[in-house]
Each structure stands twice: as structure tokens, then as C-alpha cells.
Amino acid sequence: MGLGGSIRNFKSLKKDLNILSQILFFGIPGVILGSYIVKFLSDQYLYLILGIFSITLAIYSLRKPSFGIDSEDYNISPGLNFKFIIPIFLIGILNGSVSSGTGLLVTILLIKIFRIDFLRAVSLTFFTVGIFWNAIGAFFLSRIGSIPTNLLIILILGSFSGGYFGAHLSNLKGNRLIKKTFTVVCMLVGLSLLTKSIAFLR
């Protein structure tokens, strides 16, 4: 999915190389740490936390009509960096343990901190989280458990084509469509994670 989306929106990444490098530099250590500590964590509580986060993001997006629609010029100050690198490291830990929904968190964080629009934020998330974070997380997690190779090819083909055409559609229709889609996905992912959390109680 990261490759599909990034190929379509690669040119737009050039203006945000500073942010991109921070996501990779501070997020990847979190991903690696998360992949090592996942076996000591309760899946039930991780799903619960991420589920609540995702639903909260959907509600926040709905209540802020102008959120993520337009980009503002930003100057990356030391204070702004500090506000960003701590959360991005923590989200990296979640990505390394339970990756579902972490891309949504990164997207919202980018818009909130740097006041960029949804298209730029999603493009950055596709490239950093979708490719590098997930690849590194998959490598380390594969050393702990096993990967069902019979599903791997289907997942790669489906997510690549979906990521590419989704990015193409977002370029044609603009930020309002991305915002609506993002809000729906946040809500659905949140409900799915809460359902998984409740299933552990049975």
C-alpha cells in the first residue's frame, strides 16, 4: 500500500523532506522496540487503546470542518520538533506491536503539528509508515512468529493497487474527499479494534 500510494504522489514528498526524515529517524527505533516488547504486552489492551484513539480521531475530524483542508507555511522550530518526535516515537512502538491504525495517528499528528493538508500528510504516511516502518516491523516480527506466505502475494497485490488508485483518486478529487474517507476509515478501524478487544474477553 505504501509503495502504491508513494509512486503516485512521489513528487509531492520533495517539499517535506525535513518532516520525512524525522518520521524515519525517530519512528523506526520505536518500531523496532515495539516488535521486541509485543510478546510482553496484552493484545486486548493494545487493541482497546488504538480503537479508542481511532474513534476519537474520527470524531475530532468531524468536529473540525476546516481541519486538513488547506496547508499553511510552517517553520520547524526546536519546540515544534520536540512536540513531534516524542509522539512519533510512541506511535512507532505501537506500529511495531499492533500496526492497525498507526498510520491514521501519524496522519493526524502531521496535520495537527505542521498544519499541512490531508494530501500531503497521507503522502508522507504512505511513504514512511507504509514502506519503511511496516517493512522493518514485518522483518523483526517474522523472527518471532511465522508469516502465512499463501496470503502474502494476495495482500501485496491488493494493497499496492488499492494504494495507487486511492492516491490517484485523491489527487483528482482533493482534500475534502480524503478527509471524508479518512474519517470513515478511522471510525471503521476503531470499531474493528474494539471488537477484537472485546473478543479477548470471551
Secondary structure, DSSP 8 states (H G I E B T S, - for coil): -HHHHHHHHGGGGGGGHHHHHHHHHHHHHHHHHHHHHGGGS-HHHHHHHHHHHHHHHHHHHHH-TTTTTS-------HHHHHHHHHHHHHHHHHHHH--TTHHHHHHHHHHHHH---HHHHHHHHIIIIIIIIHHHHHHHHHTTS---HHHHHHHHHHHHHHHHHHHHHHHHH-HHHHHHHHHHHHHHHHHHHHHHHHHTT-
